[in-house]
Amino acid sequence: MPAVNWDVSLPPHSAQPGPQNITKHALYKPATNPPLPELKILCPTLPMPWSVIVVTPRNNTVYVTVSDVLSCIYQSLRREVNQQEFYSLFNPDQQRRMSDSYVRRWRRLAGQEAVNEKAKGVKRIDCLVMCGSTRFMGLSSTKDGPHVWQLHVA
């Protein structure tokens, strides 16, 4: 996967080239070598059982593309945290910090967009914001097989 400068709290289209230039064309290249039809991406910064599953891409290819990976990470981090998850996965201090992250997230928006975002509640991205870890640092392979990768954020 090419180097990408991306804050995972922002949409994938905000990703910028890293030290190596990444083009729109590169976004549609295979995310792995060899190309794989599915990836499971784990992020140790997030509590279990949260993981990101990247399925066969939308663009009629037989492999997962760089664009698929970025989009899937973004969409997964936008999932709402339900009450059971909030109270069972986090201690009271973490709950307070995640709530603060949520408030900061919707307050940086304006008008109806802020109202809509506020109504959606706490999301998984708020966990990474709470930890100060929203910078995409890449993926690395794991010992769990060629289709299981680890997401690194800082």
Residue, then its C-alpha position, 0 to 999 in steps of 0.5 A: m500500500p502506498a504511503v498516505n497522509w491521512d487523519v482517520s477522523l476525516p473522510p478518505h478523500s482528504a488523504q494526501p500523498g505521503p513521501q511517495n506521491i499517490t495518484k487517483h490511479a494508485l487508489y484503485k491498485p491492489a492494497t496488498n501484494p499479492p492481491l487478496p479478495e478480502l482483508k480483515i484489519l485489526c486495530p489494537t488501539l480500539p477495544m475488542p471486538w471492534s475490527v474492520i472487515v474489508v470485503t470484495p470491492r465495489n468496482n468489479t475487481v477481484y481484489v481489495t484496493v487501496s481505496d477500499v481499505l481507506s473507505c472501509i476504515y472510515q465507515s467502520l469508525r463512523r459506527e455508533v457505539n451502543q449503550q452496552e458497548f459504551y458501559s461495558l468496554f470503557n471505564p468511567d474516565q474513558q466514558r467521560r473522555m469519549s463523551d468529550s471527544y463526541v462533543r468536540r466532533w459535532r461542535r466543529l461542524a455548523g448548522q444542520e450538519a452539527v445538529n445531525e451529527k449530534a443526534k447520532g451520538v458517540k461513534r467509534i472514532d471518538c475512541l481514537v480521538m480520546c487516545g489522540s490516535t487519528r493519524f493513519m500510519g499504515l498497515s502491517s501483516t500479521k501471523d494470522g494469515p495473509h488476509v489479516w492485517q494490523l492498522h497502525v494509528a498515532 
